[in-house]
Amino acid sequence: MIKNADFVITDSFHGACFSTIFKKQFISFLNKGRGESRYALFEELKLKDRIINNLEELKNKKDLFEKIDYTKTFEIIKTEKERAIFWLKNALENKRDKKITPQLSMTEYLIYENDSLDLKLKSANNDIINLQNRNLDLQNNIYELNNNLRKEINEKSNWIKLFGIYNTKDYLMFYLFGIKISFKMNDNRVNKLAWWIPVRKWRDGFRDKFLI
């Protein structure tokens, strides 16, 4: 199935491996329930950017859908294959002097735990980077809103009012040839003026202007 696929999305370590073998474009979700330390292999193969932790990364990592160049990956595989064959040949030809001991088992366990913790640390670092990027986006949005608000306030402040009716929460103001006439407003006055407005929707809109 993977061999004939155009693009693979998987949460399986073996699915990611076969995608690599068949040189497929792929994305793999890190499956912590299936031994996440195994995914460290893809860092060695220069494919770690194809391993993601969550849907948030799927949305934010724009290079996920770019075509994978497998040239370096298969050069590494070739080198590691030759090294493994050389090691296996030597192991078969030479007598094994080292016996399996509790100390050796503990060493292997510690190596495994170290790899597992290293992968978790990298995952946490990715989460931190994503949060930092989101925080930066929010700061930029706030900065832009402040600039727009400041610009709008300046434009309104610099406008010379010659004619019209304006209001704040507490005052109703009339401008006639630049002369300002203001009236102190309260709920009673607002309601009295509102009843002179014939359409209910307009009356409600007039009242709402004094709720700002």
N, C-alpha and C positions, 0 to 999 in steps of 0.2 A: 504493500500500500504506500509506504513512504517512498519507495523507489520511483513510483509513477506520479508522485505529488509535485505540484508547482511550488507550494509554500506550506510549511508545517508549523503548527502551533501545538505544543505539547507540554505536559507536566511530568513526563516520564524521562528519567535519565537515559534509558535505552533508546527512547524515541529521539532524544537529542544526539545520541551517539550515531544512530543509523542515519539521521539527517546529515551529519558530518561525513560519514562514509560515502553517502551517495551525492555529496556536495549540493545539498538542498538549501534553499533559503528557509530559515527557521527562527522561531522564538520559543524559548522554553521557560515556563514558570518554575521557580525553585520549589521543589516538593520536599518540605522538611520532614514529612512522614516516611520518606523512602531513603534516608541517608544523605543529608545535604552535603556532607564533606566530599562526596564523590564528585560534586560539581566543580570542585577546585581544579579538576582536570582541564576544564574549558578555559581557565585563565592561562594555563601552560600552552594551550593551543591557540591563544589570541582570539578567543571567541566569547570572552566573559561578558561583552556588551550585549550578547544575545540571551543572556540569562537574567530574568527579571523576578522581582519578589512579589509584585502586586499589580493591580490594574492601574494604579496611579502612575507607575513607571511606564506602563503601556501607553498611557495618554501623553506623557511628558517627554519620553525619549524619542526624538524625531529621527534618529539614525537607525532605528530598529528595522525599518522596511527598506533600507538601502541594500544593494546587492552585496553579498559576502564574497570577498576575494579569498579563495582557499589556497592561494599559492604558498604563503608562509605557513599555514596550518599543515599542509601535507609535507613541507620540508621538515617541519618539526616531527611529524609522525614518522617520516623516513629515518631521521636521525635516532629517534627513540626506539624504533624497531630494530635497527642495527645494534644499538647498545644492549637491548634486551636479549637478542640472539647471542651476542658475544658473552653476556653474563651467564645465560643459561648453558651455553657450551662449556664455559669454564666450570660451572657448578656441577655439571654431569661428569666432566673428566677428572675433577679433583675430589679427593675424599673430604667429607665434611667433618672437621675437627670440633666445630662448635656444637655443643649439645643444647637442646631446648631446655631452658631453666626458667624458674619463676621470675628471675631478674630480666631475662630476655622477653618474656611475655609482658611484663610490666613496661618495659621500654617500648614495645610495639603499641601497647595500649596508650601510653603517653603521647607517642607520635600521632596516633589516631585522634586523640582528644585535642592535641595542638592544632591539627588540620581543621577539625570541626569548629573549634573556637575561633580560629583565624577566619573561617568562612562567615561565622556569625558576626564577627567584628566588621568585616567588609560589608555585610548586609546592613548593619547598624549605621555604618558610615554613609551608605547610599541613602538610607532614610533621612539622616541628618542633612545631607546635601539637598534632598528633595524639599525638606522643610525650610531650609535656608532660601531656596529658590522661590518657594511660595511666599515666604515672608518678604523677600525682595520685591516680588510682584505686587503684594499688598501695599508696601511702602511707596512704590511707584504710582499705584492707583490713587493713594491718599494724596501724594504730592501733586498729581495732575488735577484732582478734584479741588484742592486748596488753591491752585493757580487759577483754575476756571472761576471759582467763587470770588477770589480776589479781583480778577479781571471784571467780572460782572458787577461787583460792588463799586469798583472805580468808575465803570461806565455810567452807572446810575448816579453816582455822586457828582460826576462832572456834567451831567445833563442839566441844562437850564430849563426849568419848568415854567412855561409861560401860561399855558391853559391846561385845565383838566381837574379831575377829582382823584385824590389819592387818600390812602389811609394807612395807619399803623394799628397796633392793637388797641391803643387808647385814644387816638385822634382821627377825625375826619377832616381832610384839608382840601380847600378849593383854591385854584390858581387862576387869576384873571389878569392878563397882561403882566405876569410876573409877580403880582401882588398875592400874598398868601393869606388866606383866612382859614383858621383852624377852630374846630369845636371839640371839646373834651367829650368823649363818648363813654357810656356805660350800657349795661344790658337793657335798661328801660328805653334809652334813646335809640339804641340799635333796633329794638323791636318796633318802636313807633315809626321810625323811618321805613322799616322793611314792609309794613302794612300798606304803604303807598305804592309799592311795586306790584303790578297787576298779576304777574305770572309767579306761581309758587316756586318753581325751580330757580327763578332769578332772586326771589326773596331769600331762599335758603343759601344761595351763593353769596348774597350780600352779607348775611349773618356770619357765614364762614370766614369772610375776609377779616373779621375782628377776633378770630380765634387763633391767629398766627402767633 
